[in-house]
Amino acid sequence: MARYFFDVINDRGRAHDYQGCDFPSLDGAKRQGELIAIDLLVDQESEGRVGGKIAICDAMGKELFAIPLQAQAFGQA
């Protein structure tokens, strides 16, 4: 299993995930990142903010995949 980290990047800067989560594959990490993004999207919309992304990174900090914080990315519009 590999450990993946979910950094939140938006207009306020970058919030690093220092704990991470273990997943057997990047696909599992992507699904977790999508859940995080949906949760953050709801919070952002209630605050009147938009934009940003969830960066899924490996243990060395390399960005492997990014999920935009946009309603269109999840079929909401």
C-alpha positions, 0 to 999 in steps of 0.5 A: 500500500502507498500513502497519499496526501491530499493538499488543498490549494485555493486563493488562500494558499496551500494547506498541506496534508501531513498525515495522509492515508494509505490506499492500495492504488491511485484509484482509491486515492482519487475517489477519496480526493473526490469526496474531499473535494465535494465536501469542500465545494459545499463549504466554499459555496456557502461562503461565496468562494469558488475555485481551487483544487485538491492535489493528490501527492505521493510521500515525496510531495510530487503531485500525482493528480488534481481534482478541481473544486468546481461544481461542473467537475461533479456533474452539478451545475 
